[in-house]
Amino acid sequence: MEIWKFSVLFFCAFLGGMAIFLVKNDKSRLLKLILSFSGAYLFSITVLHLIPDAYSGTDGHEIGIYILIGFLLQVFLEQFSEGVEHGHIHKQHHAHAFPYGIMISLCLHAFLEGMPLAKDHHNEFIFGIALHHIPAAFALASILLQNHIQKGQIVFYLAIFAIMAPLGYWMSLGLSNGSIGGIEAYFNKIMGIVIGIFLHISTTILFESSADHKINKRKMVAVLLGISVALVGYFAGHSH
């Protein structure tokens, strides 16, 4: 595993969450722009890279089933995470209670999101996933703070969340090269599930944060920038 990818994934999420202790005023507008960029970028690389790769395998005829499973899995996870992976910060009604559902579903979500990195030969995915985890980690830290979790514990739980995507990356490397015995044959099916999750996350980010589904100029620029960066990576990768 390339150490720099591990570091980018870990520190973007960890420092994104730690920022809760530094931010004194509302930065929700900036977070929404980061979300818009990362949502457009994730959607673009899913369509340009992940879907064609998954369908090109010998089991391509059944990948659609796994994409649907991934989509529905994300719908299920959000019943517990309350949309924190979209950067949503909800007021918690049970003070001093640890939000186990949010933490567990977020960690599983981040683990699965790290898995496409085994096929990230031109580094298209790494930055989109890392950016996406910044507002998610910030929202998680905010919820923990609202629930009066001690600062030291917040740092600990942020570190657990931050390590999940690198662990997913490590697992996917083992699957793709066959070092994790006998289950590399299921790699494309797992990627189908991840594609379904990505499609749900990215489209939700792009559409739900706009009032009456109207996109303001700043958000439009962020979306177009995300798509443009993905296209540059796509054409650069196919020019070799």
Secondary structure as the mmCIF struct_conf table of DSSP 4:
data_model
#
loop_
_struct_conf.conf_type_id
_struct_conf.id
_struct_conf.beg_label_comp_id
_struct_conf.beg_label_asym_id
_struct_conf.beg_label_seq_id
_struct_conf.end_label_comp_id
_struct_conf.end_label_asym_id
_struct_conf.end_label_seq_id
HELX_RH_AL_P HELX_RH_AL_P1 ILE A 3 MET A 18
HELX_RH_3T_P HELX_RH_3T_P1 ALA A 19 PHE A 21
TURN_TY1_P TURN_TY1_P1 LEU A 22 LEU A 22
BEND BEND1 ASN A 25 ASN A 25
HELX_RH_AL_P HELX_RH_AL_P2 SER A 28 ILE A 45
HELX_RH_PI_P HELX_RH_PI_P1 THR A 46 LEU A 50
HELX_RH_AL_P HELX_RH_AL_P3 ILE A 51 TYR A 55
TURN_TY1_P TURN_TY1_P2 SER A 56 SER A 56
BEND BEND2 GLY A 57 GLY A 57
TURN_TY1_P TURN_TY1_P3 THR A 58 ASP A 59
HELX_RH_3T_P HELX_RH_3T_P2 GLY A 60 GLU A 62
HELX_RH_AL_P HELX_RH_AL_P4 ILE A 63 SER A 81
TURN_TY1_P TURN_TY1_P4 GLU A 82 GLY A 83
HELX_RH_3T_P HELX_RH_3T_P3 VAL A 84 HIS A 86
TURN_TY1_P TURN_TY1_P5 GLY A 87 GLY A 87
BEND BEND3 HIS A 93 HIS A 94
TURN_TY1_P TURN_TY1_P6 ALA A 95 HIS A 96
HELX_RH_AL_P HELX_RH_AL_P5 TYR A 100 GLU A 113
TURN_TY1_P TURN_TY1_P7 GLY A 114 GLY A 114
HELX_RH_3T_P HELX_RH_3T_P4 MET A 115 LYS A 119
TURN_TY1_P TURN_TY1_P8 HIS A 121 HIS A 122
BEND BEND4 ASN A 123 GLU A 124
HELX_RH_AL_P HELX_RH_AL_P6 PHE A 125 GLN A 146
TURN_TY1_P TURN_TY1_P9 ASN A 147 HIS A 148
HELX_RH_AL_P HELX_RH_AL_P7 LYS A 151 ASN A 177
TURN_TY1_P TURN_TY1_P10 GLY A 178 GLY A 178
BEND BEND5 ILE A 180 ILE A 180
TURN_TY1_P TURN_TY1_P11 GLY A 181 GLY A 182
HELX_RH_3T_P HELX_RH_3T_P5 GLU A 184 TYR A 186
HELX_RH_AL_P HELX_RH_AL_P8 PHE A 187 GLU A 208
TURN_TY1_P TURN_TY1_P12 SER A 209 SER A 209
BEND BEND6 SER A 210 SER A 210
HELX_RH_3T_P HELX_RH_3T_P6 ALA A 211 HIS A 213
HELX_LH_PP_P HELX_LH_PP_P1 LYS A 214 ASN A 216
HELX_RH_AL_P HELX_RH_AL_P9 LYS A 217 HIS A 238
TURN_TY1_P TURN_TY1_P13 SER A 239 SER A 239
#
